[in-house]
Amino acid sequence: QRRSGVEPRYVLRSGIGAALPKHDALHDAEYLAVAELDGAPPEYRISRAASITIDAIMEDFGEQIVRDEVVEWHDASRSVRARRRTMLGALTIEEVTLRDADVELVRATLLQGVAREGVRALPWSAGGRRIRERLAFIHTHDASWPDVADDALTATLTDWLGPHVDGMRRFADLERVEWSDALLGLLAWDRRNAFDRLAPTHLEVPSGSRVQIDYGEPTTPVLAVKLQEVFGWTATPMLLEGRVPLTLHLLSPAQRPVQVTRDLAGFWRTSYFDVRKELRGRYPRHPWPEDPLTAVPTKRVKPRGT
């Protein structure tokens, strides 16, 4: 069977390559019946052959022709390709796209493609990333919870991602996955109920604001909050039912950290007074009380002229 391209290069039914001289009269023939070869692999030289039609092949070799279905991952298009093939040895006599390929096989092949592309390449939603970070935080401190590191998620793709990819064939189709639901599927029902308690998304601070917790670093989650909003907070807030302290980024009015601490009580006793001295003149419309533990927490500023 002639290969694609301008050169008269062929593949034998055994899968070995062969070629005609460039100006041979048969150089355009789609199929050849080869009588004699010269040379050696990987590509023989065809020295004697005759053109043969597909109809003659089907008639003469019909009992040797095999029809099969192939479902495989195609790297270039990042998609599952399903085909029905008519084969004579290594020769593909006919190939058509298969629209009704086995659903389980398509799913398994897509997941194989995901594994090849890598979990990091997945089109994670913002919500999915946050769920994953919160799960990673809990697992870091309690190994009985699911591991959501790249290697662990790759090894369990069938369990957590498989149920969410029905009808999908392309890597781009994964944009439609509800990533939060997929990851939460790793949890038994009792742990789903405990999840928000152990690793809440937000924390209410003394001013009444609900501030989002950053779990980007699973060992030390961060709460970044304006200093004036935590007046009266005497102790560092804890996660995992009191086992892990939050790292507080106490922010200036310009939203820059003036202190990073896991010891809030110690900050009020010591460093606060240095911060107050440095910033009260720069931000006079913001309160800088002498006693931050009895001051009213606020996210507001004083009206101009007061």
N, C-alpha and C positions, 0 to 999 in steps of 0.2 A: 504494500500500500504506500502511495506517495506521501511523503511528509509535506507540511506546509512550507512555503518559501519558493524562491526562484530556482534553486539548485535541484537537479533530478536525484534527490535522495529518498530512499525508501526504508521501510521497516518490514522485516520478514515476519511471518506468523509466529516464529520462535521468539521474536522480540529483538533479534540482532539487526543491526543496521546494514544497509547495502546502498550502493550508488551506481548510476550510469555515467558514462562519459558525458560531458556537458552538451555536446552537439549530437548525441545519439538520436536517431529518428523516433525513439520511444519516450523521449524525455518528458512529454506531457501526459503520458498514460497514467490514469488514476490507479490502476491495478496491473500487476505483471504476474505471469506464470514464469517463474525463473527456472531455467534448466541447468545453468552452470555458473559457478562463482569462482572468482580468483581472490587472492589476498588472504587477509585474516581479520578477525574482530579487532577493534570495535566496529569497523565498517568494511564489509567486503566490496569488491568490484564486480558488478553484474556483467558477465561476458556473453551469456546467451539467455534470451527471454522473449516472450511474446505478450502482447496486450491481451487482457481478459476482462470481460464485462462483469458487472455486479450480478446480473441475471445468471450468467454461467457459474459464478462462484456459488450462488444460492442453490443452483441445481446440482452442481457436482459435489459440494461439501455440506449440503443441508444437514446431514446427520451429525456433523461435527460443530455446527454453529450453536452457540450458547447465548441465551438471553438472561440478563441479570439486572438488578437494580443497585445503584451505587449512591450512597449518601455520605458526603465527605465535606470537610472544612476547606474553604478556598481562601488562602492567606491574602491574595491580592485584593479581592473584593470584600474580605472580612465577612463572609457569609457562608451559609450552608448551601451546597449544591446537590440537588437530587436528580439523578439521570437514570433513564432506562436504556441499556446498551444491548446491541446485537454484536457478538464477538466471534471471531474465528481465530483462536489462539490469542496473540497479542494485537490482532487487527480489529479496530473498531469499525464495523460495517455500517452501523447506524447508531445514532445517539439522540435521544429526545429528552427535554426537561420534564421531570416528574413532578406534577402538581400535588398529587395525593400520596406522597411518601408516608411511610409509617411515622406516626406522631411521636412515638417514644424514641425512635431512631433519630429523628430530626432534633428532638430536645437534647438527647445525649451528645449529638455531634456539635450542636451549638455550645453546650457546656464545655466540650473539649476545646472549641475555639476560644472560649473565654479563658480557659486555663492557659492556652498558648499566648493570648494577648496579655494576660496578667490582671489580677484583681485591681491593681492601681489604675489601670486604663479604663475601668468601668465608668460610665457616666453617672457618678454618684450625685444625688440631689443634695441640697444643703441640709435638709432634714435627715436624710440617710447618713450623711457624714456625722452629724451630731449624735444620732443614735449609736453609731459605731464607736465614737469617742467615749460615750458614756459607758457602753458595754466594756470597752477596753479598760476604763478606769476601774470598774468593779472587778474584772478578771485579774487585774494587776494585784489587787488586794485580797482576792478570794478566788483561787484557781478552780473552784467547783463551778464557777460561771463560765459560759462559753468563751472560747478564745476567738477573737475576731481579727487577729493579725493576718497579713496577706497569705502566708503559707497555710494557716488553719482554714481560712475561708476557701482557698483553692481546693483543699482536700475534702471539703464538705459541700461543694457547689451543688451537688444533686439534692442535698437535704434542704438548704436554705434558699437557693435561687431557682432550682428546678421547677417548683410549683408555680412560678411566676412568669414563665417564658413561653407558655403555650401559644402557638400561632406565630412565633417569631423565628426568623431565619437569618437576619443580619445583625451584626454587632450594633449598628445604629438603632435597631428596634429596641434595644435595651433602655433607650431613653424613656420608654413607657412603663418601666418597672417601678412599682411603689417600693422604694428601697427601705423605707422605715418598716413597712409590713414584712418585707422579706427578712430583715435582720431580727425583728421581734419574733419571727417564726422559730428562731432558735431556742426560745424560752418556753418552758412549761407555764401553764396558767398561773400557778402560785407565784412564780418568779416575775411574771408580767405585772402582777399586782404590787410586788415588792420593788420593782425597777424604779418607779418614780420616787419612791420613798428613799431609796438608797442613793440614787444619783439624780436629784431633781434638776430640771432644766433651769429654773430661776430660784432666787432667794429673795424674800421680802426683807428689806433693810429698815432701820428705825424711821426713816423719813416717809415710809409707805411705798416707796418705789419697789418694783419687782425687777431685779437685775439678773441678767443671764449669766450663768456660770460657764466658763470656758474650760472644757475638758481636753483641750488639744495636747497637753502633756499629762498622760494618765496617772503618773505618780503624784503630781501636784496641781490639782485643778485651781483655777484662778477666778476670783471675784474682783472685778475692776469697778470701783465705785467712788463717787466724789466724797472727799473727806467729811464735808459738812452733813452728809446724809447718814453718817454712822455715829454722830454724837450720842452718848449714852449707852452705846454697845460696849459692854464691859469685857466680853470674852470673844475669842476667835470662834466663828461658826464652824461646825463640824459636819462631815458627811459620813456615809456608811454607818449610821446609827451611833455617831460619836467616836468613830475610830480614826477618821482622817480629817485633819484640819484643812480648811481652805487657805490658800495663799492670797492674802489681800493686797491688791494694788490700790492704795489710797491716792486719789487723783486730786490735782489742783483744779481750780476753776478753768484752767486751759486744757483739762483732760489729760494732763501728764502725771505719771506716778511721782508722788513726793515721798512715798515710803512703800516698800514691799516687805510684808511681814506675815508671820504665822503666829505672832504673839501680840495681839491687839492691846491687851492689858499693859504689857511692857511699853508699847508705843505711847500710850496715854501718859504713862509715868515719866517718860524720858524724852524721846525724840519729838513728841508733839510740840514742845515748847520752842525747840529750834525751828521747826517748820512754821509755827505761828509768828515767830520773830522775823523770819525771812519773807513771808508772804502777805502779812496783814497790810503792809503799806502798798504792796503791788496790787492787791485785790481788796480795796476798802469796802466794797459793796457786799462782800461775803463775810459772814460772822467768823470771828476767831476768838472764842471765849477763853477766859482764863481757866475755867473748869469745864472741859468738854464732856465730862460724865453727867453733868446736870443740865447742860445746854439742850435746847430744843433742836432736834435734827431737822434739816430742811434741804430742799433742792432749789429753793428760790433765792433770789438776791434782793438786797434792800432797794427800795425805790430811790431814784436819783435825788440827791439833795438831802438825804437823811443820813 
